[in-house]
Amino acid sequence: MNSTDYLKPEVVSRLSRLDLVARLVVEGFITGLHQSPYHGFSAEFSEYRQYMPGDALRDLDWKVFGKTDRLYIKQYEEETNLKAYILLDASASMAYGSGNLTKFQYAAYTTAALSQLMLRQRDAVGLITFDEHVQSYLPPRSVGSHLHALLSTLQNTQPQGADTDLAASFHDLAERIKRRGLIIVLSDLFDDPDRLLSGLKHFRHRKHEVVVFHILDPRERDLQFDRETRFVDLESGSQIATEPWHIAPAYQEHMEKLIARFRQECRDALIDYVLLDTEEPFDTALFNYLAKRKRLM
């Protein structure tokens, strides 16, 4: 299998270990960068020099040693103290999935890969899981061993909650996170748009940089079901049966207007907005992170 195949959700969905997912997705992503015209992003992963006495052993590339029997040091174009906080939506609506992955699984795999990539670049990364309240908080660290704690938290988190109040969590976190940093939100944004946007703008008011990955299932965008369907609200439990093809055009129009509003208001607030669905290759999120990071350096 080609390493870039691990950027495909249908391939990754067959893996059970998050550490393996994170490593394979990032390796596939970096391989893709080297094969793409975006060499500016990949250069920092490809520069080596011979080991000299006094160099930090943690910078040794053991894969190169295994192939050449020589010690080489990874060279990074720049050292940073970028501090990133990944905010992962673990509300009940994230449990939906019409295909290989639920929204939460897709978001968790993306979080794992982003964490691996950040730590590889020596950025500090923290993780906050939330629904209507903050569930867990891991402060940012830049040491490689921090990945285990991040992945363990992801492994032990499941979508839950009877109510959704994402905006309240955003406001709470905007006040809690004192040091300016990069806020990365992964969520389906299923809440009142006015309050959600107010919460996201609160981060900008506190001088944080913000990237929002809006994660939806493809059926949540097009409502393309070919038979009478019973829809169940994963948070309230309420149900409704309908023939989706009758309401699909109006539904699609509503969703496109909602997405357009998120996109426009985020742009106006200098928030990076990235629409993803659970069939989108993982490199979309990773590339957008690198693009944002490059602008901040």
C-alpha positions, 0 to 999 in steps of 0.5 A, a space after each residue: 500500500 502506498 503511504 499516501 493511502 493513509 490519508 484516506 478515511 476509508 483506509 484509516 477506519 480499518 486501523 484501531 490504534 490511534 498511535 498508528 493512525 497518527 504516525 501513518 497519516 503524518 508520514 503519508 502527508 509528508 510523503 505527499 508534500 515531497 511529491 507536490 509543488 509545495 516544497 516550501 512546506 516540506 523542506 524542514 522535514 528533508 534537511 539533514 547534517 552529519 552528527 557532531 559531538 554535543 548534538 542532542 541525541 533526540 534529534 538523531 534520525 534512527 531511520 536514516 541510521 538504519 539505512 546508512 549506518 551513519 548518524 545524521 541530525 534532523 535540521 529544522 529551518 526554524 525553532 518556534 515556541 508556537 503554543 496550540 490548543 486543540 478544542 475537540 467537540 465531544 457533544 452527542 451530535 458528533 456520534 453521527 456517521 453515515 459511512 466508515 467514520 463518525 464525525 467524532 472518529 474523523 475529528 479524533 483521527 485529525 486531532 491525533 495527526 495534528 498532534 503528531 505533526 506539531 510535536 514533530 515540529 517542536 510546537 507545543 500542543 494541548 487538548 481540550 475536549 468539550 460538550 456543554 462543559 469542558 470535559 478534559 484539559 491537557 496543557 500544551 507541551 512540546 516534548 515527544 512523550 506528550 503524544 501518549 497523554 494526548 492519544 490516551 485522552 482521545 481514546 478515552 473520550 466518547 461523544 455524550 451529553 443531552 444538551 449542546 452549548 458549545 458557545 458557553 464552552 468557547 466563552 469559558 475557554 477564551 477567558 481561561 487560556 491566558 497566553 496568546 496562542 493558536 486555537 484549533 476548533 474541530 466541531 460540527 458547529 451544531 448550536 445557535 449560529 449567533 452564539 457560536 460566532 460570538 464565542 469564536 470571536 471571543 478568542 480573537 478578542 483575546 488576541 488568539 489566532 483561530 482555525 475552525 475545522 467545520 466537520 460534517 457528514 456528507 448526508 448532513 449536507 445533502 440529505 440524500 436518502 433514497 427511502 422514508 427515513 426516521 431522523 433521531 436527535 442524538 442529544 434530545 432523543 426526539 424523532 421524526 419520520 419523513 420522505 427526505 427527497 421532498 424536503 432535500 432542496 430546501 434543506 440543502 439551501 438552508 445548509 449552504 446559507 449556514 455554511 456561507 454565513 460561517 465562512 463570511 463571518 469567520 473571514 471578517 473576524 480573521 478566523 480561518 474557516 475550513 469546511 471538511 466532511 468525513 470523506 475528505 482526505 486528512 491532508 486537507 486539515 494538515 495542510 491548512 494547519 501548516 499554511 496557518 503556521 507559516 503565516 504566523 512565523 
